[in-house]
């Protein structure tokens, strides 16, 4: 096997890349990763330098691992700032590092793309990444939000496993939103109904557009909403630019759902979702003005309504967010893997992660006790 690092996804043909992908997971598709690259969102200048790993055998592409050289930890959602600070205090460089991740997208799924997996393939890839980090003096390599199977495989080869927690909604064959609410205790059900009613009483109505129904002007407006929200909260324009959102319309639109909140025919807020056959992913949000419960309605309740109507089985509402528990989102485990070159830091971080893992298990157990659903007698 020959393993190479590519500095552009365009060194692949789209069909070659997509043949390796799990068709039920949209974020590894050529079209999505190319939109990030072509729009300038993933470049050396943004701290996301493309460095995809590919495995070939006699001219045939066997596997690929989307990858980036990082000079910071923004947009990853697996927080290692404390590790970087420890390196800095000891006079050691933590950046650059190599990561396999979907930029700005904390959605778990396959990272190693291959039609067939083998112990030999995983071993060769891990050995190559170890060698790459040593040769280029990267502090280490990381894999963020892989599925459980791949995370276990990486951990077998020295990439320490780290656990996290997100909150996802699951469709238990609900007929409509009221059917979903009927599974909750009376108090929780009334709270959600009150929130939805108050949004309606403020005069909002909602419009859903899918796929080719979404126009370039719709996306222009959405980007303005997205940018405005980042400017208010963080003082910058956001990780993603209008060129990225427009590029998604070209050949990724089948995976898009845009839900707009309108007041007197003016769009005040919107959420852009990505979907596949089984999962709805809550991805991007923006608003011009804040209104009570409008974020919950647009990003969560409208998403649940949509998932029920379309028979979608899972709604991944995004990273973190304990406020989702009371709204019927259940805790799920997420994974990441980390291999640090420096032995002394590797040992210290392994000890930290062992303690953190116990905390995550306790946290998930406690979160499950706070779910709003009726308890069996």
KADA-V330482 format. One line per field, one symbol per residue. ss: DSSP state (a for helix, b for strand, c for the rest). burial: + if it has 24 or more other C-alpha atoms within 12 Angstrom, else -. Layout:
# KADA-V330482
ss: ???
burial: ???
This chain:
# KADA-V330482
ss: cbbbbbccaaaccaaaaaaacccccaaacaaaaaaaaacccccccccbbbcbbbbbbccbbbbbbccbbbccccccccccaaaaaaaaacccccccbbbbccccccccbccbbbccccaaaaaaaaaaaaaaaaaacccbbbbbcbcaaaaaaaaccccbbbbbbbbbbbccccccaaaaaccbcaaaaaaaaaaaaaaaaccbbbbbbbaaaccaaaaaaaaaaaaaaaaaaacccccccaaaaaaaaaacaaabbbbbbbbccbbbbbbbbbbcccbbbbbbbbbccccccaaaaaaaaaaaaaaaaacccbbbcccccaaaaaaccbbbbbbbbbbbccaaaaaaaaaaaaaaaaaaaaaaaaaaacccbcccc
burial: --+++-+++--+---+++-+++--++++++++++++++-++++--++++++++++-----+++++++++++++-++++-+--++--+-----++++++++++++++++++++++------++-+++-+++-++----++++++++++++++++++-+++++++++++++++--+--+--++-++---++--++-++--+----++++++++--+---++-+++++++++--------+++++-++++++--+++++++++++----++++++++++--++++++++++--+-++++++++++++++++-+++++++++++-+++++++++++++++++++++--++--++--+---+--+---+--++-++++----
